Structures are given as structure tokens and as C-alpha cells.
Amino acid sequence: MRWMPSMIAWAMTAILSACSVTGPAAPVRAPGAQPPRALDSDPATAVQGSLVDPACAGEPVSYEVRPFDLGDTNRPARAVVLSGSPCLGATGQLTELWVQIKGEWVSQLKTAGTLVALPMQRQGYAHLTVQGLGPCAPIWRWEGSGYRAARTCP
């Protein structure tokens, strides 16, 4: 079974709106709702848990919300990592980067695999790539108000 954007949106919404430091605790909010409690947890601590994804035949989806260092920005950022479901594609993992901008958590990008910061920076923000994809890994760079693709691969 392959992942579908609606399943990913459901899982991200469920994680970001329903988990606290101890795991899922509240009903799932509507897609597009401001995500916060898991993102606003202790910035030095990862939050982990699992949910059942009804859009993926009830398959469990594990999640981890962890701090993400963007470089010299002093801006809070979190990586939300979904894993363990056949609906997440060949890598079995989906990572979404969230950055706090003007007090609001804003989704910057979603990618299969593990997101890593590169030593190169723009305006203090690290360029980003996906670990383990070799010389043709995509690269995202900060463009003033958010991350944009700087290099894509076929």
C-alpha cells in the first residue's frame, strides 16, 4: 500500500494537535488548525508516540517530534517524523519541518527520509538536505520567509 497526501495530512494534524509530552491526549483537530502542544514542548526533549491511521487500513504510525537546529537563527524549529507504516512509501518515513515565525508554527517542507542541516547557511539558516540520498539529494535553502527548493533531482 502506498501513502497518500490525505493520510499524511491526517497523521500530521493528529500528532501536532493531539499530543502532549506524554503522548496523544486530545481529539484530532481539523486539518489546517494551528499545531502546537507537541511543538511547544521542551525544546531540548523529543516527544514520541503512535497513532492508528484510519486512512491506512488502521495501520499504526509512530511519530517523534524533535528539536531541529537551523543554525544561527535562535528561532525554534521542530522535525515531525512519521514512521513504521506501509503507507509512508519506500522509505517508510516522512519528515516535516516546522519553524516558529512571529509566534506561529509554520510548516516549511515535507520529505521522505531523514532531514539534515548542512554547514552552508543563508541569513543564518542552514541549508537542508535528505540524509543518504547521495550526490543527487535535494537541497532547500532559506529565502527570507521560508525554505524553498534550491536543487531538485529527477
Rosetta constraint file for C-alpha pairs under 8 A:
AtomPair CA 1 CA 86 HARMONIC 5.93 0.50
AtomPair CA 1 CA 87 HARMONIC 5.66 0.50
AtomPair CA 1 CA 89 HARMONIC 7.94 0.50
AtomPair CA 2 CA 86 HARMONIC 6.51 0.50
AtomPair CA 2 CA 87 HARMONIC 4.59 0.50
AtomPair CA 2 CA 88 HARMONIC 6.44 0.50
AtomPair CA 2 CA 89 HARMONIC 5.30 0.50
AtomPair CA 3 CA 7 HARMONIC 6.70 0.50
AtomPair CA 3 CA 8 HARMONIC 7.33 0.50
AtomPair CA 3 CA 56 HARMONIC 7.89 0.50
AtomPair CA 3 CA 86 HARMONIC 7.33 0.50
AtomPair CA 3 CA 87 HARMONIC 3.82 0.50
AtomPair CA 3 CA 88 HARMONIC 4.78 0.50
AtomPair CA 3 CA 89 HARMONIC 5.58 0.50
AtomPair CA 4 CA 8 HARMONIC 6.56 0.50
AtomPair CA 4 CA 87 HARMONIC 7.20 0.50
AtomPair CA 5 CA 9 HARMONIC 6.11 0.50
AtomPair CA 6 CA 10 HARMONIC 6.10 0.50
AtomPair CA 6 CA 55 HARMONIC 7.91 0.50
AtomPair CA 7 CA 11 HARMONIC 6.18 0.50
AtomPair CA 7 CA 53 HARMONIC 7.41 0.50
AtomPair CA 7 CA 55 HARMONIC 5.59 0.50
AtomPair CA 7 CA 56 HARMONIC 7.07 0.50
AtomPair CA 7 CA 87 HARMONIC 7.94 0.50
AtomPair CA 8 CA 12 HARMONIC 6.06 0.50
AtomPair CA 9 CA 13 HARMONIC 6.01 0.50
AtomPair CA 9 CA 31 HARMONIC 6.88 0.50
AtomPair CA 10 CA 14 HARMONIC 6.04 0.50
AtomPair CA 10 CA 31 HARMONIC 6.92 0.50
AtomPair CA 10 CA 53 HARMONIC 7.89 0.50
AtomPair CA 11 CA 15 HARMONIC 6.09 0.50
AtomPair CA 11 CA 51 HARMONIC 7.81 0.50
AtomPair CA 11 CA 53 HARMONIC 6.83 0.50
AtomPair CA 11 CA 61 HARMONIC 7.85 0.50
AtomPair CA 12 CA 16 HARMONIC 5.96 0.50
AtomPair CA 12 CA 80 HARMONIC 7.85 0.50
AtomPair CA 13 CA 17 HARMONIC 5.79 0.50
AtomPair CA 13 CA 18 HARMONIC 7.85 0.50
AtomPair CA 13 CA 28 HARMONIC 6.87 0.50
AtomPair CA 13 CA 29 HARMONIC 6.71 0.50
AtomPair CA 13 CA 30 HARMONIC 7.23 0.50
AtomPair CA 13 CA 31 HARMONIC 5.78 0.50
AtomPair CA 13 CA 32 HARMONIC 7.54 0.50
AtomPair CA 13 CA 33 HARMONIC 7.58 0.50
AtomPair CA 13 CA 35 HARMONIC 7.07 0.50
AtomPair CA 14 CA 18 HARMONIC 5.47 0.50
AtomPair CA 14 CA 19 HARMONIC 7.68 0.50
AtomPair CA 14 CA 27 HARMONIC 7.89 0.50
AtomPair CA 14 CA 28 HARMONIC 4.93 0.50
AtomPair CA 14 CA 29 HARMONIC 6.87 0.50
AtomPair CA 15 CA 19 HARMONIC 5.64 0.50
AtomPair CA 15 CA 24 HARMONIC 7.31 0.50
AtomPair CA 15 CA 38 HARMONIC 7.50 0.50
AtomPair CA 15 CA 51 HARMONIC 7.90 0.50
AtomPair CA 15 CA 63 HARMONIC 7.41 0.50
AtomPair CA 16 CA 35 HARMONIC 4.83 0.50
AtomPair CA 16 CA 36 HARMONIC 6.04 0.50
AtomPair CA 16 CA 37 HARMONIC 6.73 0.50
AtomPair CA 16 CA 38 HARMONIC 5.71 0.50
AtomPair CA 16 CA 39 HARMONIC 6.90 0.50
AtomPair CA 17 CA 26 HARMONIC 7.62 0.50
AtomPair CA 17 CA 27 HARMONIC 7.95 0.50
AtomPair CA 17 CA 28 HARMONIC 6.22 0.50
AtomPair CA 17 CA 29 HARMONIC 6.07 0.50
AtomPair CA 17 CA 33 HARMONIC 7.79 0.50
AtomPair CA 17 CA 34 HARMONIC 7.62 0.50
AtomPair CA 17 CA 35 HARMONIC 5.06 0.50
AtomPair CA 17 CA 36 HARMONIC 6.16 0.50
AtomPair CA 17 CA 37 HARMONIC 6.51 0.50
AtomPair CA 17 CA 38 HARMONIC 7.37 0.50
AtomPair CA 18 CA 24 HARMONIC 5.31 0.50
AtomPair CA 18 CA 25 HARMONIC 5.65 0.50
AtomPair CA 18 CA 26 HARMONIC 4.70 0.50
AtomPair CA 18 CA 27 HARMONIC 5.97 0.50
AtomPair CA 18 CA 28 HARMONIC 5.64 0.50
AtomPair CA 18 CA 29 HARMONIC 7.48 0.50
AtomPair CA 18 CA 37 HARMONIC 7.52 0.50
AtomPair CA 18 CA 38 HARMONIC 7.86 0.50
AtomPair CA 19 CA 23 HARMONIC 4.89 0.50
AtomPair CA 19 CA 24 HARMONIC 4.00 0.50
AtomPair CA 19 CA 25 HARMONIC 5.56 0.50
AtomPair CA 19 CA 26 HARMONIC 6.91 0.50
AtomPair CA 19 CA 37 HARMONIC 6.51 0.50
AtomPair CA 19 CA 38 HARMONIC 5.57 0.50
AtomPair CA 20 CA 24 HARMONIC 6.24 0.50
AtomPair CA 20 CA 25 HARMONIC 6.54 0.50
AtomPair CA 20 CA 37 HARMONIC 5.73 0.50
AtomPair CA 20 CA 38 HARMONIC 5.30 0.50
AtomPair CA 20 CA 41 HARMONIC 7.46 0.50
AtomPair CA 20 CA 47 HARMONIC 7.79 0.50
AtomPair CA 21 CA 38 HARMONIC 6.62 0.50
AtomPair CA 21 CA 41 HARMONIC 6.46 0.50
AtomPair CA 21 CA 47 HARMONIC 5.84 0.50
AtomPair CA 22 CA 47 HARMONIC 7.48 0.50
AtomPair CA 23 CA 47 HARMONIC 7.24 0.50
AtomPair CA 23 CA 48 HARMONIC 6.63 0.50
AtomPair CA 23 CA 49 HARMONIC 5.48 0.50
AtomPair CA 23 CA 50 HARMONIC 7.88 0.50
AtomPair CA 24 CA 49 HARMONIC 7.23 0.50
AtomPair CA 24 CA 50 HARMONIC 7.87 0.50
AtomPair CA 24 CA 51 HARMONIC 7.75 0.50
AtomPair CA 29 CA 33 HARMONIC 6.45 0.50
AtomPair CA 34 CA 104 HARMONIC 7.71 0.50
AtomPair CA 34 CA 105 HARMONIC 7.19 0.50
AtomPair CA 35 CA 39 HARMONIC 7.25 0.50
AtomPair CA 35 CA 105 HARMONIC 6.80 0.50
AtomPair CA 36 CA 40 HARMONIC 5.69 0.50
AtomPair CA 36 CA 105 HARMONIC 7.21 0.50
AtomPair CA 37 CA 41 HARMONIC 6.34 0.50
AtomPair CA 38 CA 47 HARMONIC 6.92 0.50
AtomPair CA 38 CA 65 HARMONIC 6.79 0.50
AtomPair CA 39 CA 65 HARMONIC 7.02 0.50
AtomPair CA 39 CA 78 HARMONIC 6.50 0.50
AtomPair CA 39 CA 105 HARMONIC 7.86 0.50
AtomPair CA 41 CA 45 HARMONIC 7.41 0.50
AtomPair CA 41 CA 47 HARMONIC 7.85 0.50
AtomPair CA 42 CA 46 HARMONIC 7.99 0.50
AtomPair CA 43 CA 66 HARMONIC 7.76 0.50
AtomPair CA 43 CA 67 HARMONIC 5.72 0.50
AtomPair CA 43 CA 76 HARMONIC 7.61 0.50
AtomPair CA 44 CA 66 HARMONIC 7.92 0.50
AtomPair CA 44 CA 67 HARMONIC 6.28 0.50
AtomPair CA 45 CA 66 HARMONIC 6.63 0.50
AtomPair CA 45 CA 67 HARMONIC 7.02 0.50
AtomPair CA 46 CA 64 HARMONIC 6.55 0.50
AtomPair CA 46 CA 65 HARMONIC 5.52 0.50
AtomPair CA 46 CA 66 HARMONIC 4.29 0.50
AtomPair CA 46 CA 67 HARMONIC 6.71 0.50
AtomPair CA 47 CA 64 HARMONIC 5.49 0.50
AtomPair CA 47 CA 65 HARMONIC 5.05 0.50
AtomPair CA 47 CA 66 HARMONIC 6.46 0.50
AtomPair CA 48 CA 62 HARMONIC 7.57 0.50
AtomPair CA 48 CA 63 HARMONIC 5.65 0.50
AtomPair CA 48 CA 64 HARMONIC 4.36 0.50
AtomPair CA 48 CA 65 HARMONIC 6.47 0.50
AtomPair CA 49 CA 62 HARMONIC 5.86 0.50
AtomPair CA 49 CA 63 HARMONIC 5.52 0.50
AtomPair CA 49 CA 64 HARMONIC 6.69 0.50
AtomPair CA 50 CA 60 HARMONIC 6.55 0.50
AtomPair CA 50 CA 61 HARMONIC 5.45 0.50
AtomPair CA 50 CA 62 HARMONIC 4.15 0.50
AtomPair CA 50 CA 63 HARMONIC 5.71 0.50
AtomPair CA 51 CA 60 HARMONIC 5.58 0.50
AtomPair CA 51 CA 61 HARMONIC 5.31 0.50
AtomPair CA 51 CA 62 HARMONIC 6.47 0.50
AtomPair CA 51 CA 63 HARMONIC 7.88 0.50
AtomPair CA 52 CA 58 HARMONIC 5.49 0.50
AtomPair CA 52 CA 59 HARMONIC 5.63 0.50
AtomPair CA 52 CA 60 HARMONIC 4.29 0.50
AtomPair CA 52 CA 61 HARMONIC 6.00 0.50
AtomPair CA 53 CA 57 HARMONIC 7.05 0.50
AtomPair CA 53 CA 58 HARMONIC 5.02 0.50
AtomPair CA 53 CA 59 HARMONIC 5.47 0.50
AtomPair CA 53 CA 60 HARMONIC 5.95 0.50
AtomPair CA 53 CA 61 HARMONIC 6.49 0.50
AtomPair CA 54 CA 58 HARMONIC 4.49 0.50
AtomPair CA 54 CA 59 HARMONIC 7.13 0.50
AtomPair CA 56 CA 87 HARMONIC 6.21 0.50
AtomPair CA 59 CA 85 HARMONIC 6.35 0.50
AtomPair CA 59 CA 86 HARMONIC 7.93 0.50
AtomPair CA 60 CA 84 HARMONIC 7.22 0.50
AtomPair CA 60 CA 85 HARMONIC 6.37 0.50
AtomPair CA 61 CA 82 HARMONIC 6.46 0.50
AtomPair CA 61 CA 83 HARMONIC 5.93 0.50
AtomPair CA 61 CA 84 HARMONIC 5.64 0.50
AtomPair CA 61 CA 85 HARMONIC 5.45 0.50
AtomPair CA 62 CA 82 HARMONIC 5.68 0.50
AtomPair CA 62 CA 83 HARMONIC 5.21 0.50
AtomPair CA 62 CA 84 HARMONIC 5.89 0.50
AtomPair CA 62 CA 85 HARMONIC 7.79 0.50
AtomPair CA 63 CA 80 HARMONIC 6.96 0.50
AtomPair CA 63 CA 81 HARMONIC 5.46 0.50
AtomPair CA 63 CA 82 HARMONIC 4.55 0.50
AtomPair CA 63 CA 83 HARMONIC 6.33 0.50
AtomPair CA 64 CA 79 HARMONIC 7.91 0.50
AtomPair CA 64 CA 80 HARMONIC 5.75 0.50
AtomPair CA 64 CA 81 HARMONIC 5.19 0.50
AtomPair CA 64 CA 82 HARMONIC 6.78 0.50
AtomPair CA 65 CA 78 HARMONIC 6.43 0.50
AtomPair CA 65 CA 79 HARMONIC 5.73 0.50
AtomPair CA 65 CA 80 HARMONIC 4.48 0.50
AtomPair CA 65 CA 81 HARMONIC 6.42 0.50
AtomPair CA 66 CA 78 HARMONIC 5.45 0.50
AtomPair CA 66 CA 79 HARMONIC 5.39 0.50
AtomPair CA 66 CA 80 HARMONIC 6.56 0.50
AtomPair CA 67 CA 76 HARMONIC 7.84 0.50
AtomPair CA 67 CA 77 HARMONIC 6.11 0.50
AtomPair CA 67 CA 78 HARMONIC 4.56 0.50
AtomPair CA 67 CA 79 HARMONIC 6.31 0.50
AtomPair CA 68 CA 76 HARMONIC 7.81 0.50
AtomPair CA 68 CA 77 HARMONIC 5.24 0.50
AtomPair CA 68 CA 78 HARMONIC 4.93 0.50
AtomPair CA 68 CA 79 HARMONIC 5.86 0.50
AtomPair CA 69 CA 77 HARMONIC 6.77 0.50
AtomPair CA 69 CA 117 HARMONIC 7.45 0.50
AtomPair CA 70 CA 75 HARMONIC 7.67 0.50
AtomPair CA 70 CA 77 HARMONIC 7.09 0.50
AtomPair CA 70 CA 117 HARMONIC 6.75 0.50
AtomPair CA 70 CA 124 HARMONIC 7.91 0.50
AtomPair CA 70 CA 125 HARMONIC 5.37 0.50
AtomPair CA 70 CA 126 HARMONIC 5.23 0.50
AtomPair CA 71 CA 117 HARMONIC 7.97 0.50
AtomPair CA 71 CA 121 HARMONIC 7.43 0.50
AtomPair CA 71 CA 124 HARMONIC 5.97 0.50
AtomPair CA 71 CA 125 HARMONIC 5.29 0.50
AtomPair CA 71 CA 126 HARMONIC 5.23 0.50
AtomPair CA 72 CA 124 HARMONIC 4.68 0.50
AtomPair CA 72 CA 125 HARMONIC 6.32 0.50
AtomPair CA 72 CA 126 HARMONIC 7.95 0.50
AtomPair CA 73 CA 124 HARMONIC 5.38 0.50
AtomPair CA 73 CA 125 HARMONIC 6.04 0.50
AtomPair CA 75 CA 99 HARMONIC 7.22 0.50
AtomPair CA 75 CA 100 HARMONIC 6.52 0.50
AtomPair CA 75 CA 101 HARMONIC 7.74 0.50
AtomPair CA 76 CA 99 HARMONIC 6.03 0.50
AtomPair CA 76 CA 100 HARMONIC 5.53 0.50
AtomPair CA 77 CA 97 HARMONIC 7.20 0.50
AtomPair CA 77 CA 98 HARMONIC 5.59 0.50
AtomPair CA 77 CA 99 HARMONIC 4.33 0.50
AtomPair CA 77 CA 100 HARMONIC 6.20 0.50
AtomPair CA 78 CA 97 HARMONIC 5.95 0.50
AtomPair CA 78 CA 98 HARMONIC 5.26 0.50
AtomPair CA 78 CA 99 HARMONIC 6.56 0.50
AtomPair CA 79 CA 95 HARMONIC 6.42 0.50
AtomPair CA 79 CA 96 HARMONIC 5.68 0.50
AtomPair CA 79 CA 97 HARMONIC 4.65 0.50
AtomPair CA 79 CA 98 HARMONIC 6.30 0.50
AtomPair CA 80 CA 95 HARMONIC 5.58 0.50
AtomPair CA 80 CA 96 HARMONIC 5.17 0.50
AtomPair CA 80 CA 97 HARMONIC 6.43 0.50
AtomPair CA 80 CA 98 HARMONIC 7.70 0.50
AtomPair CA 81 CA 93 HARMONIC 6.88 0.50
AtomPair CA 81 CA 94 HARMONIC 5.70 0.50
AtomPair CA 81 CA 95 HARMONIC 4.44 0.50
AtomPair CA 81 CA 96 HARMONIC 6.55 0.50
AtomPair CA 82 CA 88 HARMONIC 7.93 0.50
AtomPair CA 82 CA 93 HARMONIC 5.52 0.50
AtomPair CA 82 CA 94 HARMONIC 5.13 0.50
AtomPair CA 82 CA 95 HARMONIC 6.39 0.50
AtomPair CA 83 CA 88 HARMONIC 7.04 0.50
AtomPair CA 83 CA 92 HARMONIC 5.63 0.50
AtomPair CA 83 CA 93 HARMONIC 4.42 0.50
AtomPair CA 83 CA 94 HARMONIC 6.59 0.50
AtomPair CA 84 CA 88 HARMONIC 7.76 0.50
AtomPair CA 84 CA 92 HARMONIC 5.99 0.50
AtomPair CA 84 CA 93 HARMONIC 7.05 0.50
AtomPair CA 85 CA 92 HARMONIC 6.23 0.50
AtomPair CA 85 CA 93 HARMONIC 7.92 0.50
AtomPair CA 86 CA 92 HARMONIC 6.41 0.50
AtomPair CA 87 CA 92 HARMONIC 7.55 0.50
AtomPair CA 88 CA 92 HARMONIC 4.83 0.50
AtomPair CA 88 CA 93 HARMONIC 5.69 0.50
AtomPair CA 88 CA 94 HARMONIC 6.52 0.50
AtomPair CA 89 CA 93 HARMONIC 7.35 0.50
AtomPair CA 89 CA 112 HARMONIC 7.97 0.50
AtomPair CA 91 CA 112 HARMONIC 6.34 0.50
AtomPair CA 91 CA 113 HARMONIC 6.09 0.50
AtomPair CA 92 CA 112 HARMONIC 7.80 0.50
AtomPair CA 92 CA 113 HARMONIC 7.80 0.50
AtomPair CA 93 CA 112 HARMONIC 5.64 0.50
AtomPair CA 93 CA 113 HARMONIC 5.44 0.50
AtomPair CA 93 CA 114 HARMONIC 7.76 0.50
AtomPair CA 94 CA 110 HARMONIC 6.95 0.50
AtomPair CA 94 CA 111 HARMONIC 5.72 0.50
AtomPair CA 94 CA 112 HARMONIC 4.46 0.50
AtomPair CA 94 CA 113 HARMONIC 5.86 0.50
AtomPair CA 94 CA 114 HARMONIC 7.75 0.50
AtomPair CA 95 CA 110 HARMONIC 5.60 0.50
AtomPair CA 95 CA 111 HARMONIC 5.38 0.50
AtomPair CA 95 CA 112 HARMONIC 6.12 0.50
AtomPair CA 95 CA 113 HARMONIC 6.47 0.50
AtomPair CA 95 CA 114 HARMONIC 6.46 0.50
AtomPair CA 95 CA 115 HARMONIC 6.71 0.50
AtomPair CA 96 CA 107 HARMONIC 7.05 0.50
AtomPair CA 96 CA 108 HARMONIC 7.38 0.50
AtomPair CA 96 CA 109 HARMONIC 5.66 0.50
AtomPair CA 96 CA 110 HARMONIC 4.27 0.50
AtomPair CA 96 CA 111 HARMONIC 6.52 0.50
AtomPair CA 97 CA 107 HARMONIC 5.91 0.50
AtomPair CA 97 CA 108 HARMONIC 5.48 0.50
AtomPair CA 97 CA 109 HARMONIC 5.54 0.50
AtomPair CA 97 CA 110 HARMONIC 6.55 0.50
AtomPair CA 98 CA 105 HARMONIC 6.08 0.50
AtomPair CA 98 CA 106 HARMONIC 5.38 0.50
AtomPair CA 98 CA 107 HARMONIC 4.40 0.50
AtomPair CA 98 CA 108 HARMONIC 5.69 0.50
AtomPair CA 98 CA 109 HARMONIC 7.70 0.50
AtomPair CA 99 CA 105 HARMONIC 5.57 0.50
AtomPair CA 99 CA 106 HARMONIC 5.37 0.50
AtomPair CA 99 CA 107 HARMONIC 6.53 0.50
AtomPair CA 99 CA 108 HARMONIC 6.84 0.50
AtomPair CA 100 CA 104 HARMONIC 5.31 0.50
AtomPair CA 100 CA 105 HARMONIC 4.35 0.50
AtomPair CA 100 CA 106 HARMONIC 6.06 0.50
AtomPair CA 101 CA 105 HARMONIC 6.30 0.50
AtomPair CA 101 CA 106 HARMONIC 6.68 0.50
AtomPair CA 108 CA 146 HARMONIC 6.30 0.50
AtomPair CA 108 CA 147 HARMONIC 5.88 0.50
AtomPair CA 109 CA 147 HARMONIC 7.24 0.50
AtomPair CA 111 CA 115 HARMONIC 7.51 0.50
AtomPair CA 111 CA 130 HARMONIC 7.70 0.50
AtomPair CA 112 CA 130 HARMONIC 7.89 0.50
AtomPair CA 113 CA 130 HARMONIC 6.20 0.50
AtomPair CA 113 CA 131 HARMONIC 6.92 0.50
AtomPair CA 114 CA 130 HARMONIC 5.47 0.50
AtomPair CA 114 CA 131 HARMONIC 5.44 0.50
AtomPair CA 115 CA 128 HARMONIC 6.81 0.50
AtomPair CA 115 CA 129 HARMONIC 5.81 0.50
AtomPair CA 115 CA 130 HARMONIC 4.66 0.50
AtomPair CA 115 CA 131 HARMONIC 6.20 0.50
AtomPair CA 116 CA 128 HARMONIC 5.68 0.50
AtomPair CA 116 CA 129 HARMONIC 5.50 0.50
AtomPair CA 116 CA 130 HARMONIC 5.93 0.50
AtomPair CA 116 CA 131 HARMONIC 6.19 0.50
AtomPair CA 117 CA 126 HARMONIC 5.66 0.50
AtomPair CA 117 CA 127 HARMONIC 5.92 0.50
AtomPair CA 117 CA 128 HARMONIC 4.60 0.50
AtomPair CA 117 CA 129 HARMONIC 6.54 0.50
AtomPair CA 118 CA 126 HARMONIC 5.85 0.50
AtomPair CA 118 CA 127 HARMONIC 5.27 0.50
AtomPair CA 118 CA 128 HARMONIC 5.63 0.50
AtomPair CA 118 CA 129 HARMONIC 7.03 0.50
AtomPair CA 119 CA 126 HARMONIC 6.38 0.50
AtomPair CA 119 CA 127 HARMONIC 7.19 0.50
AtomPair CA 120 CA 126 HARMONIC 5.79 0.50
AtomPair CA 120 CA 127 HARMONIC 5.68 0.50
AtomPair CA 121 CA 125 HARMONIC 5.12 0.50
AtomPair CA 121 CA 126 HARMONIC 4.24 0.50
AtomPair CA 121 CA 127 HARMONIC 5.52 0.50
AtomPair CA 121 CA 141 HARMONIC 7.72 0.50
AtomPair CA 122 CA 126 HARMONIC 6.53 0.50
AtomPair CA 122 CA 127 HARMONIC 7.22 0.50
AtomPair CA 122 CA 141 HARMONIC 6.99 0.50
AtomPair CA 122 CA 142 HARMONIC 6.08 0.50
AtomPair CA 122 CA 143 HARMONIC 7.88 0.50
AtomPair CA 123 CA 142 HARMONIC 7.40 0.50
AtomPair CA 123 CA 144 HARMONIC 7.65 0.50
AtomPair CA 125 CA 141 HARMONIC 7.61 0.50
AtomPair CA 125 CA 142 HARMONIC 6.08 0.50
AtomPair CA 126 CA 141 HARMONIC 7.07 0.50
AtomPair CA 126 CA 142 HARMONIC 7.52 0.50
AtomPair CA 127 CA 139 HARMONIC 6.71 0.50
AtomPair CA 127 CA 140 HARMONIC 5.69 0.50
AtomPair CA 127 CA 141 HARMONIC 4.61 0.50
AtomPair CA 127 CA 142 HARMONIC 6.92 0.50
AtomPair CA 128 CA 139 HARMONIC 5.51 0.50
AtomPair CA 128 CA 140 HARMONIC 5.09 0.50
AtomPair CA 128 CA 141 HARMONIC 6.45 0.50
AtomPair CA 129 CA 137 HARMONIC 6.41 0.50
AtomPair CA 129 CA 138 HARMONIC 5.70 0.50
AtomPair CA 129 CA 139 HARMONIC 4.74 0.50
AtomPair CA 129 CA 140 HARMONIC 6.49 0.50
AtomPair CA 130 CA 137 HARMONIC 6.20 0.50
AtomPair CA 130 CA 138 HARMONIC 6.78 0.50
AtomPair CA 130 CA 139 HARMONIC 7.75 0.50
AtomPair CA 131 CA 137 HARMONIC 7.88 0.50
AtomPair CA 132 CA 137 HARMONIC 7.96 0.50
AtomPair CA 133 CA 137 HARMONIC 5.06 0.50
AtomPair CA 136 CA 152 HARMONIC 7.79 0.50
AtomPair CA 136 CA 153 HARMONIC 5.76 0.50
AtomPair CA 137 CA 152 HARMONIC 7.30 0.50
AtomPair CA 137 CA 153 HARMONIC 6.62 0.50
AtomPair CA 138 CA 149 HARMONIC 7.34 0.50
AtomPair CA 138 CA 150 HARMONIC 7.57 0.50
AtomPair CA 138 CA 151 HARMONIC 5.23 0.50
AtomPair CA 138 CA 152 HARMONIC 4.69 0.50
AtomPair CA 138 CA 153 HARMONIC 6.03 0.50
AtomPair CA 139 CA 149 HARMONIC 6.04 0.50
AtomPair CA 139 CA 150 HARMONIC 5.45 0.50
AtomPair CA 139 CA 151 HARMONIC 5.02 0.50
AtomPair CA 139 CA 152 HARMONIC 6.80 0.50
AtomPair CA 140 CA 147 HARMONIC 5.91 0.50
AtomPair CA 140 CA 148 HARMONIC 5.30 0.50
AtomPair CA 140 CA 149 HARMONIC 4.35 0.50
AtomPair CA 140 CA 150 HARMONIC 5.09 0.50
AtomPair CA 140 CA 151 HARMONIC 6.90 0.50
AtomPair CA 141 CA 147 HARMONIC 5.28 0.50
AtomPair CA 141 CA 148 HARMONIC 5.68 0.50
AtomPair CA 141 CA 149 HARMONIC 6.52 0.50
AtomPair CA 141 CA 150 HARMONIC 6.02 0.50
AtomPair CA 142 CA 146 HARMONIC 5.55 0.50
AtomPair CA 142 CA 147 HARMONIC 4.41 0.50
AtomPair CA 142 CA 148 HARMONIC 6.41 0.50
AtomPair CA 143 CA 147 HARMONIC 5.91 0.50
AtomPair CA 143 CA 148 HARMONIC 6.46 0.50
